[in-house]
């Protein structure tokens, strides 16, 4: 449905897709509230030590490059073919973009969106009706003031774009997608992200016995780093638990740099098959139970097929991620059976059953982790063509690469 400027658009999440959506909206003349529950680009910086699988040229847009150049004539972008770390990407591109004139005054950092609804409507009311769709969205947010105090308030918007992503919402360790017995109680002691074991987290992992669970890109990235740590500190030991063998060079994830991905997985295979690298690989196994012994600073873990607990100092669960959906409970949204993603209703892949509500970025793929930032930029283009009721609207074509 067309929404004329200067209508209010609420954007949730200030990562690469949220920042770009805010820029696109502001350039078109929309009024924007951009909410971020932590720091800007916080999730990117959480895995900032990891090198990206796609080059910078696929992770930027001509609109943003033009905005940054107009903001500072001395600013220079990274080379299109540069494979940046997350930290470099945030520092050299995302943070300058967040501070640019079109975005900086619409950002609400340290402001968490708790729930979204339609003004005057419950979830079960007015399904598919124009009256419901014509009502503004209401967003309950919790913000932290300069003194550190938390306050809750309501914001309104005519359209909402959810770009909250999936990182930080880890899947469970146990078999069949369920928590292992005891995992929920021990969750705060388990690392579900990508620890910088060669940097800021070195002291936590050096000289420790580590259980690493998972077989995707995140897991093999962590494995390679842990193995390097073990080569420097001989009393570091890694047990790598996978539901299947590590992926080989035949990996074919669309949009990823095949050489970089294949090289990473090949190195993981070498580590799994080697006998002098402090890595023990246990394929085809799952975690049955976890117990945290605070007095020992250690976990007791029982694996499938075993009766006796093994002892580990640290657990890294790189078992995939999922989005947070509780804040959407009052919206009329369906979920895909296999991936858990919010269902879309048309070939564009962005229109949902709740008119003028959109889920973009990694969260739009649910548990399918093969998302590229460039896909999110295309989603943004589609959304604003819909909101502007102009099929051919494409700001990216107005700023061709130099």
C-alpha positions as CSV (number, residue, x, y, z in Angstrom):
1,X,0.0,0.0,0.0
2,X,1.3,3.5,-0.9
3,X,2.4,5.6,2.0
4,X,3.1,9.2,1.1
5,X,6.0,11.2,2.6
6,X,6.6,12.4,5.2
7,X,4.9,9.4,6.8
8,X,6.5,7.8,9.8
9,X,8.5,4.6,9.4
10,X,9.8,2.7,12.4
11,X,12.9,0.6,11.7
12,X,14.1,-2.0,14.3
13,X,17.7,-2.9,14.3
14,X,20.7,-0.7,13.4
15,X,22.8,-3.2,11.6
16,X,23.8,-3.1,7.9
17,X,20.2,-3.5,6.6
18,X,18.6,-1.3,9.2
19,X,21.0,1.6,8.6
20,X,20.6,1.2,4.8
21,X,16.8,1.1,5.1
22,X,16.9,4.3,7.2
23,X,19.1,6.0,4.7
24,X,16.8,5.0,1.8
25,X,13.7,6.2,3.7
26,X,15.2,9.5,4.7
27,X,16.4,10.2,1.2
28,X,12.9,9.7,-0.1
29,X,11.5,12.1,2.5
30,X,10.0,9.7,5.1
31,X,10.2,10.5,8.8
32,X,12.1,7.7,10.5
33,X,12.7,6.3,14.0
34,X,15.6,3.8,14.0
35,X,15.6,1.7,17.1
36,X,18.7,-0.3,18.3
37,X,18.6,-2.0,21.7
38,X,22.4,-1.9,22.0
39,X,25.2,0.0,20.3
40,X,25.0,0.7,16.5
41,X,26.2,-2.2,14.4
42,X,26.7,-4.1,17.7
43,X,26.1,-7.6,16.2
44,X,28.6,-7.0,13.5
45,X,31.2,-6.0,16.1
46,X,30.4,-9.1,18.1
47,X,32.0,-11.1,15.3
48,X,34.3,-8.3,14.4
49,X,37.4,-10.5,14.4
50,X,36.0,-12.8,11.7
51,X,36.7,-12.0,8.0
52,X,33.6,-11.7,5.8
53,X,33.0,-14.2,3.0
54,X,31.9,-11.6,0.5
55,X,33.9,-8.6,-0.7
56,X,33.1,-5.0,0.3
57,X,31.7,-4.2,-3.1
58,X,28.8,-6.6,-2.4
59,X,28.3,-5.2,1.1
60,X,27.7,-1.5,0.3
61,X,25.4,0.5,-2.0
62,X,25.9,3.4,-4.4
63,X,23.4,5.4,-2.3
64,X,25.4,5.0,0.9
65,X,28.7,5.7,-0.9
66,X,27.3,8.9,-2.3
67,X,25.9,9.9,1.1
68,X,29.3,9.3,2.8
69,X,31.2,11.1,0.1
70,X,28.9,14.1,0.3
71,X,29.3,14.1,4.1
72,X,33.1,14.0,4.0
73,X,35.0,14.7,0.8
74,X,38.1,13.0,2.4
75,X,36.3,9.8,3.2
76,X,37.6,6.8,1.2
77,X,35.8,3.5,0.9
78,X,37.6,0.2,1.1
79,X,38.4,-1.4,-2.2
80,X,35.5,-3.3,-3.8
81,X,37.4,-6.6,-3.8
82,X,38.6,-6.2,-0.1
83,X,37.4,-8.9,2.3
84,X,37.0,-7.0,5.5
85,X,36.7,-8.3,9.0
86,X,33.5,-7.4,10.7
87,X,35.3,-4.9,12.8
88,X,36.8,-3.2,9.7
89,X,33.4,-3.2,8.0
90,X,31.8,-1.5,11.0
91,X,34.5,1.1,11.5
92,X,35.1,2.0,7.9
93,X,31.5,1.9,6.6
94,X,28.7,1.3,9.0
95,X,29.6,3.8,11.7
96,X,30.4,6.6,9.3
97,X,27.0,5.9,7.7
98,X,25.2,6.0,11.1
99,X,26.8,9.4,11.8
100,X,25.8,10.8,8.4
101,X,23.3,13.7,8.4
102,X,20.3,11.7,7.0
103,X,20.6,9.1,9.8
104,X,22.1,10.5,12.9
105,X,19.1,12.4,14.1
106,X,16.7,9.5,13.8
107,X,18.7,6.9,15.8
108,X,17.4,5.7,19.2
109,X,20.3,3.7,20.6
110,X,19.9,1.6,23.8
111,X,16.2,1.4,23.0
112,X,14.6,-2.0,22.8
113,X,11.3,-2.6,21.0
114,X,9.4,-4.9,23.4
115,X,6.1,-5.3,21.4
116,X,4.3,-4.1,18.3
117,X,0.6,-4.0,17.7
118,X,-2.1,-2.1,15.7
119,X,-3.7,0.8,17.4
120,X,-7.2,-0.2,18.6
121,X,-6.9,-3.9,17.4
122,X,-6.0,-7.2,19.0
123,X,-4.3,-9.9,17.0
124,X,-7.4,-11.8,16.4
125,X,-9.5,-8.8,15.2
126,X,-10.0,-7.4,11.7
127,X,-8.1,-10.0,9.7
128,X,-7.5,-8.7,6.2
129,X,-9.7,-5.6,6.7
130,X,-8.8,-2.2,5.4
131,X,-9.8,-0.7,8.8
132,X,-7.1,-2.7,10.6
133,X,-4.5,-2.0,7.8
134,X,-5.3,1.8,8.0
135,X,-4.5,1.9,11.7
136,X,-1.1,3.0,12.9
137,X,1.4,0.6,14.4
138,X,2.2,1.1,18.1
139,X,5.6,0.2,19.4
140,X,6.3,-0.3,23.1
141,X,9.9,0.5,23.7
142,X,12.2,0.5,26.7
143,X,15.0,3.1,26.6
144,X,17.9,3.9,28.8
145,X,18.5,7.6,29.6
146,X,21.8,9.3,30.1
147,X,21.7,8.5,33.8
148,X,21.3,4.8,33.0
149,X,17.6,4.6,34.1
150,X,15.1,2.6,32.1
151,X,11.9,4.0,30.9
152,X,9.1,2.6,28.7
153,X,7.1,4.6,26.2
154,X,4.9,4.2,23.1
155,X,5.9,5.2,19.5
156,X,3.6,5.2,16.5
157,X,4.4,4.5,12.9
158,X,2.5,4.0,9.6
159,X,4.9,1.3,8.5
160,X,7.4,-0.9,10.4
161,X,10.5,-2.6,9.0
162,X,12.0,-5.3,11.2
163,X,15.8,-5.8,10.6
164,X,16.7,-7.3,13.9
165,X,18.5,-10.3,12.4
166,X,19.3,-13.6,14.1
167,X,22.8,-13.2,15.6
168,X,22.7,-13.6,19.3
169,X,19.7,-15.8,19.4
170,X,21.4,-19.2,19.3
171,X,19.8,-22.5,18.7
172,X,19.9,-25.2,21.3
173,X,22.7,-27.7,21.8
174,X,20.5,-30.8,22.2
175,X,19.3,-33.3,19.6
176,X,16.3,-32.6,17.5
177,X,16.5,-28.9,18.0
178,X,15.6,-29.2,21.7
179,X,17.6,-28.0,24.7
180,X,19.9,-30.6,26.2
181,X,18.8,-31.6,29.7
182,X,20.2,-28.9,32.0
183,X,21.1,-26.6,29.1
184,X,18.5,-23.9,30.0
185,X,19.9,-23.6,33.5
186,X,23.5,-23.5,32.2
187,X,22.8,-21.2,29.2
188,X,24.3,-18.1,30.7
189,X,27.7,-19.9,31.0
190,X,27.7,-21.2,27.4
191,X,29.0,-19.2,24.5
192,X,26.6,-19.2,21.5
193,X,28.4,-16.6,19.5
194,X,31.8,-16.3,17.9
195,X,34.4,-15.7,20.7
196,X,37.6,-13.9,19.7
197,X,39.8,-16.6,21.1
198,X,42.9,-15.2,19.7
199,X,42.1,-11.7,20.9
200,X,39.8,-10.3,23.6
201,X,38.7,-13.8,24.8
202,X,42.1,-15.4,24.8
203,X,42.4,-15.6,28.5
204,X,39.0,-17.4,28.8
205,X,40.1,-20.2,26.4
206,X,43.8,-20.5,26.6
207,X,44.9,-23.6,28.7
208,X,41.3,-24.9,28.8
209,X,39.4,-27.9,27.6
210,X,36.8,-26.7,25.1
211,X,33.8,-28.4,23.7
212,X,32.8,-26.9,20.3
213,X,29.5,-27.9,18.9
214,X,28.4,-27.2,15.3
215,X,29.5,-27.8,11.7
216,X,28.7,-24.6,9.7
217,X,30.8,-21.6,8.9
218,X,30.7,-20.2,12.4
219,X,31.8,-23.5,13.9
220,X,34.7,-24.0,11.6
221,X,35.8,-20.4,12.0
222,X,35.9,-21.0,15.8
223,X,37.7,-24.3,15.3
224,X,40.5,-22.9,13.2
225,X,41.0,-20.1,15.8
226,X,41.0,-22.5,18.7
227,X,43.5,-24.8,17.0
228,X,45.8,-21.8,16.5
229,X,45.4,-21.0,20.1
230,X,46.3,-24.6,21.0
231,X,49.5,-24.3,18.9
232,X,50.5,-21.4,21.1
233,X,49.4,-22.8,24.4
234,X,49.9,-26.6,24.5
235,X,47.5,-27.2,27.4
236,X,44.5,-26.1,25.3
237,X,42.4,-29.0,24.1
238,X,39.4,-29.0,21.7
239,X,36.7,-31.6,21.3
240,X,34.7,-30.9,18.2
241,X,31.2,-32.3,18.1
242,X,29.2,-32.4,14.8
243,X,26.0,-34.0,13.7
244,X,27.6,-34.8,10.3
245,X,31.1,-34.7,8.8
246,X,32.6,-31.3,8.1
247,X,31.6,-29.8,4.7
248,X,34.1,-30.1,1.9
249,X,35.2,-28.0,-1.1
250,X,32.1,-28.9,-2.9
251,X,30.2,-26.4,-0.7
252,X,28.1,-24.2,-3.0
253,X,26.4,-21.5,-1.0
254,X,25.1,-18.8,-3.4
255,X,26.8,-15.5,-3.1
256,X,29.6,-16.6,-0.8
257,X,33.2,-16.5,-1.9
258,X,33.6,-20.2,-2.7
259,X,37.4,-20.2,-2.3
260,X,37.4,-18.6,1.1
261,X,34.6,-20.9,2.4
262,X,36.1,-24.0,0.9
263,X,39.5,-23.2,2.3
264,X,38.0,-22.8,5.8
265,X,36.2,-26.1,5.7
266,X,39.2,-27.8,4.2
267,X,41.3,-26.6,7.1
268,X,38.7,-27.8,9.5
269,X,38.8,-31.3,7.8
270,X,42.6,-31.3,8.2
271,X,42.3,-30.5,11.9
272,X,39.6,-33.1,12.4
273,X,41.8,-35.8,10.8
274,X,45.1,-34.8,12.3
275,X,46.7,-36.3,15.3
276,X,49.0,-33.6,16.6
277,X,46.8,-30.5,16.8
278,X,44.9,-31.0,20.1
279,X,41.6,-31.5,18.3
280,X,39.4,-34.5,18.8
281,X,36.5,-34.8,16.3
282,X,33.4,-36.6,17.3
283,X,31.1,-36.8,14.2
284,X,27.5,-38.0,14.5
285,X,27.2,-37.2,18.2
286,X,24.9,-34.9,20.1
287,X,24.8,-33.4,23.6
288,X,22.4,-35.2,25.9
289,X,22.9,-33.2,29.1
290,X,24.8,-30.3,30.5
291,X,25.5,-29.3,34.1
292,X,27.4,-26.3,35.3
293,X,29.6,-26.7,38.3
294,X,30.2,-23.2,39.5
295,X,32.6,-24.2,42.3
296,X,34.8,-25.9,39.7
297,X,34.2,-23.4,36.9
298,X,33.5,-26.4,34.7
299,X,30.8,-28.2,32.8
300,X,29.7,-31.8,33.1
301,X,28.5,-33.0,29.7
302,X,27.0,-36.3,28.7
303,X,27.1,-37.2,25.0
304,X,24.9,-39.5,23.0
305,X,25.7,-43.1,23.6
306,X,27.6,-42.4,26.7
307,X,26.6,-42.9,30.4
308,X,29.5,-41.0,32.0
309,X,29.9,-37.3,32.0
310,X,32.9,-35.7,30.4
311,X,34.4,-32.5,31.9
312,X,34.9,-29.4,29.9
313,X,36.0,-25.9,31.0
314,X,34.2,-24.1,28.2
315,X,31.4,-24.8,25.7
316,X,31.0,-23.0,22.4
317,X,27.7,-23.7,20.7
318,X,27.9,-22.6,17.1
319,X,24.7,-24.5,16.2
320,X,22.9,-21.8,14.2
321,X,20.8,-18.8,15.0
322,X,17.2,-17.7,14.9
323,X,15.3,-14.5,15.1
324,X,13.3,-13.2,18.1
325,X,9.6,-13.2,17.4
326,X,8.0,-12.5,20.8
327,X,7.7,-8.8,20.0
328,X,5.5,-9.7,17.0
329,X,2.9,-11.7,18.9
330,X,0.1,-9.1,18.4
331,X,0.6,-8.9,14.6
332,X,-1.2,-11.2,12.2
333,X,1.8,-13.0,10.8
334,X,2.3,-16.6,9.7
335,X,5.5,-18.6,10.0
336,X,7.1,-20.9,7.5
337,X,6.9,-24.5,8.6
338,X,10.6,-25.5,7.8
339,X,12.6,-22.3,8.5
340,X,10.3,-20.5,11.0
341,X,10.6,-17.3,8.8
342,X,7.7,-14.9,8.6
343,X,5.6,-15.9,5.6
344,X,5.3,-13.6,2.7
345,X,2.4,-13.4,0.3
346,X,3.7,-12.5,-3.2
347,X,6.6,-13.0,-5.6
348,X,8.5,-10.0,-4.2
349,X,9.2,-11.9,-1.0
350,X,8.6,-8.9,1.3
351,X,4.8,-8.4,1.6
352,X,3.3,-10.0,4.8
353,X,-0.2,-10.6,5.9
354,X,0.1,-7.5,8.2
355,X,0.0,-4.7,5.7
356,X,2.9,-2.3,5.8
357,X,4.9,-4.6,8.1
358,X,8.1,-6.0,6.6
359,X,10.9,-8.3,7.8
360,X,14.2,-7.7,6.0
361,X,17.7,-9.1,6.4
362,X,18.8,-12.4,7.9
363,X,15.6,-12.7,10.0
364,X,13.6,-12.9,6.7
365,X,15.3,-16.3,6.1
366,X,14.4,-17.7,9.5
367,X,16.9,-20.5,10.3
368,X,18.2,-20.6,6.8
369,X,21.6,-19.1,7.4
370,X,22.6,-18.5,3.8
371,X,21.8,-14.8,3.7
372,X,23.9,-12.2,2.0
373,X,23.8,-8.5,2.8
374,X,23.3,-7.7,-0.9
375,X,20.0,-9.6,-0.6
376,X,18.9,-7.2,2.1
377,X,19.6,-4.2,-0.1
378,X,17.4,-5.7,-2.8
379,X,14.7,-6.2,-0.2
380,X,14.9,-2.6,0.7
381,X,14.5,-1.5,-2.9
382,X,11.4,-3.7,-3.2
383,X,9.8,-2.4,0.0
384,X,10.2,1.3,-0.9
385,X,8.9,0.6,-4.5
386,X,5.8,-0.8,-2.7
387,X,5.5,2.0,-0.2
388,X,5.9,4.6,-2.9
389,X,3.6,2.8,-5.3
390,X,6.2,3.2,-8.0
391,X,7.3,-0.2,-9.4
392,X,10.4,1.3,-11.1
393,X,11.6,3.2,-8.0
394,X,15.2,2.4,-7.5
395,X,17.5,4.8,-5.8
396,X,20.5,2.7,-6.5
397,X,20.2,3.4,-10.2
398,X,20.4,7.1,-9.5
399,X,23.9,6.7,-8.1
400,X,25.8,4.4,-10.6
401,X,29.3,3.2,-9.5
402,X,32.0,5.7,-10.3
